[in-house]
Amino acid sequence: MNVLRLALLASHGGTNVQAILDACAKGDIKAEPVLVISNNSTANVVNRARQAGIKTLHLSSTTHPNAVVLDNAIRRALQDSDVDLVVLAGYNKRLGPSTVSAYRHRILNIHPGLLPKYGGAGMYGLRVHQAVLDNDETESGATVHLVDEEYDHGPTIAELRVKVLPGDSPETLSERIKTREHELYVDVLRRIAAGEIELPAR
Ligand code: GRF
């Protein structure tokens, strides 16, 4: 079987990206990260990728003010690097239709909450955890799902659940979930690369 070629898209610190790069380097995920794209040229994820010797690209509304041109540039960058699977890890932009349709069922995202209840436009970062606390939920979690044209909408591939503890703040809940996210995302990618999870046809 050919080694799966991964692109990772992220906007910020990139702790999930780091966990995935480390797991690929150790051979736990039988995949090769070939490209990291960020819409934020100063994001720490860019340093992480450079340190790992992986090609980085800054593609954003700054580099490409026209949304259609940006969408095409992202799609072309993925295709030029022969990417098989696109991994969104804290990427805070919606991908355009050209990229989504060229990589139908081959784009994954991790969301720091349970879907569909805690997803959708405006539901990101600490806002997710605040909403969970406001609703007095006893459980929260994280979800890996396929990406389609809508925010946090494609089919769920895997999720984890954690208990909401008395006295939790959005920050403590976020922190507890984040550590587990790394394990979840690495495990999902390991299983996809090993053929244990079969993604729908493209
Ligand atoms: C994670 O909580 C992820 O669920 C969300 O964005 C955050 C990214 O964190 N989509 P990091 O940059 O991987 O540390």
Boltz pocket constraint, residues with backbone or C-beta under 6 A from the ligand:
constraints:
  - pocket:
      binder: B
      contacts: [[A, 10], [A, 12], [A, 13], [A, 14], [A, 15], [A, 16], [A, 17], [A, 88], [A, 89], [A, 90], [A, 91], [A, 110], [A, 111], [A, 112], [A, 142], [A, 178], [A, 181]]
      max_distance: 6.0
